[in-house]
Amino acid sequence: MFTMKQIALYGKGGIGKSTTAANLSAALSLQGFDVLQIGCDPKRDSTRMLMHGSFIPTVMDLVRERGDGKITLDEIVYTGFNGVRCVEAGGPEPGVGCAGRGIIATFQLLEKFGALTGDVILYDVLGDVVCGGFAMPMREGYAQEIYLITSGELMSLYAANNICKAIKRLSQRSKSTCRLAGVICNAKNMPSEKELVSEFSRRINSTLVQYIPRDRKIQLAEIHKQTVVEYSPNSTQAGLYRELSSYVMTNTNFTIPTPIEIDALEALALEFMQI
C-alpha cells in the first residue's frame, strides 16, 4: 500500500533549495504523482518557476489583509506546471515578528481545508536558523524525510551540520517522526567537491544521494520562467532531477544523524581544499 511521502529540503539560504524543490516536484509530477509543494521561506519564491514566473499570494499576506477566517482554499493553493499544487507561506513585514509564524499559519489553514494531501508533500524550508516555526515541519511530524541541500563551501556545510543537530534533537521527541534521508550536493564546481560532500555525508551517518553540478541550463530555464525539467527535458541536468525523483520515492535509508564538531568540520573542509 502506498503511503504519502512528506519530504523537506533544508539548507543554507541561497544554496539552491527552491531550484531543487521546483525541479524535483516537476519531475515527480511527470512520473504521475500528485505533488503539493509548500514554500516555507519569507522570500516566497519556492514555487515561482512552477508558476511560470508568477509570485503567488502568500498565506501571511492574506492573513494580514483579512484574517484567516475569510480565506478560501483557492486563494492559497495554485496549480502550476503539470498539476503541481503550489503554496507559499510567506512571512511578516521586514523587521517585524517571527518569520516562522507564516509556516504555522499555513499548516493550520491547509489542515482546516483538508488540503495536506497527495502522493508527495514537499516542504522547501529555510535552514540558516533551525528554530521556532522553521523547525515546525520537523517538530510537529509534518516533514518525515529530511534532505540536506549543500555545496562544498564551509558555511553551507556548517548550516547542514546545524540542521543535523536539530534532526537529532527532535528525533528524540515522541511526536516527531523526522529522519535524515540523505544529502544533495548542489555544486559550485569546486575541486574535489563531490568527494568532500560525500565524506561529510558519511560522517553525519547519511549518504550523498545526488550530485548536481552547476550548469548554465538552470539559468537559461529561469530566464524563461521554467524549471529545467520543463525547459530542457532532454538535458543532462533534467535527467539528474529525474534520477533524484526516482530515488526519493524508493528511498528507505532514513537515519538519525551524527553531527560533527566545528573543528572537525573545518579540518574536513581543509583536507579536501588542499592545493
Summary of the structure (lengths in Angstrom):
residues: 275
radius of gyration: 17.8
end to end distance: 51.4
largest distance: 60.2
contacts: 971
relative contact order: 0.17
helix: 43%
strand: 17%
